[in-house]
Amino acid sequence: MTQEELLRFNIEHVKSAIPNIEKRAGASKKELAMFLDRSIASINRSMASGGYGIPEYIKGDKEKSHVYFPLINIAIFLTNSINKSA
């Protein structure tokens, strides 16, 4: 499977796992935590430590701003996370 095919597969996988994600700015922290089978606290820790281990996200300028993880960023994260030596 090529990288492009894998990316397309991951986009469809995310769309089916997170309802209506393509109609919004992206997934919330809660939705991402459920999708990745992690806790919201671990998502928050990853964000506080520079975003390592989670997809790129969009956050507003204010302290209590909403955080969104766009569909394409989640799919790219999954595609890049796959072990290429297998």
C-alpha positions as CSV (number, residue, x, y, z in Angstrom):
1,M,0.0,0.0,0.0
2,T,1.5,3.4,-1.0
3,Q,1.5,6.4,1.3
4,E,-1.2,8.1,-0.7
5,E,-3.5,5.0,-0.5
6,L,-2.8,4.7,3.2
7,L,-3.6,8.4,3.7
8,R,-6.9,8.0,1.9
9,F,-7.7,4.9,4.0
10,N,-7.0,6.8,7.2
11,I,-9.2,9.7,6.1
12,E,-12.1,7.3,5.6
13,H,-11.3,5.5,8.8
14,V,-11.4,8.8,10.8
15,K,-14.6,9.9,9.1
16,S,-16.3,6.7,10.0
17,A,-15.0,6.7,13.6
18,I,-15.8,10.4,14.4
19,P,-19.3,11.3,13.1
20,N,-19.7,14.7,11.3
21,I,-16.0,15.6,11.6
22,E,-15.9,16.8,8.0
23,K,-18.7,19.3,8.7
24,R,-16.8,20.9,11.6
25,A,-13.4,22.4,12.2
26,G,-12.2,19.1,13.5
27,A,-12.4,16.7,16.4
28,S,-12.5,17.9,20.0
29,K,-10.1,16.6,22.7
30,K,-12.8,14.3,24.0
31,E,-13.4,12.8,20.5
32,L,-9.7,12.4,19.8
33,A,-9.1,10.8,23.2
34,M,-11.9,8.2,22.4
35,F,-10.5,7.6,18.9
36,L,-6.9,7.1,20.0
37,D,-8.0,5.2,23.2
38,R,-6.3,7.7,25.5
39,S,-7.5,9.8,28.3
40,I,-8.2,13.5,27.9
41,A,-5.5,14.1,30.6
42,S,-2.9,12.5,28.4
43,I,-4.0,14.6,25.5
44,N,-3.6,17.7,27.8
45,R,-0.2,16.6,28.9
46,S,1.0,16.0,25.3
47,M,-0.2,19.5,24.4
48,A,1.6,21.0,27.4
49,S,4.8,19.3,26.5
50,G,4.9,20.6,22.9
51,G,2.4,18.4,21.2
52,Y,4.5,15.2,20.9
53,G,2.4,12.1,20.3
54,I,-0.7,13.8,19.1
55,P,-1.8,15.3,15.8
56,E,-1.3,19.0,15.0
57,Y,-4.1,21.1,16.4
58,I,-5.8,24.5,16.1
59,K,-6.2,26.6,19.2
60,G,-7.4,30.1,19.7
61,D,-5.3,32.9,21.3
62,K,-7.2,33.1,24.6
63,E,-6.5,31.0,27.7
64,K,-9.7,29.0,27.6
65,S,-10.0,28.6,23.8
66,H,-11.4,25.5,22.2
67,V,-9.0,23.1,20.7
68,Y,-9.7,21.3,17.4
69,F,-7.9,18.5,15.6
70,P,-8.6,18.8,11.9
71,L,-9.5,15.6,10.0
72,I,-6.5,15.8,7.7
73,N,-4.1,16.2,10.6
74,I,-5.4,13.1,12.3
75,A,-5.1,11.1,9.1
76,I,-1.6,12.3,8.5
77,F,-0.6,11.5,12.1
78,L,-2.0,8.0,11.7
79,T,-0.2,7.6,8.3
80,N,3.1,8.7,9.7
81,S,2.7,6.6,12.9
82,I,2.6,3.3,11.0
83,N,5.7,1.2,11.3
84,K,7.3,1.4,7.8
85,S,9.6,-1.6,8.5
86,A,6.8,-4.1,8.9
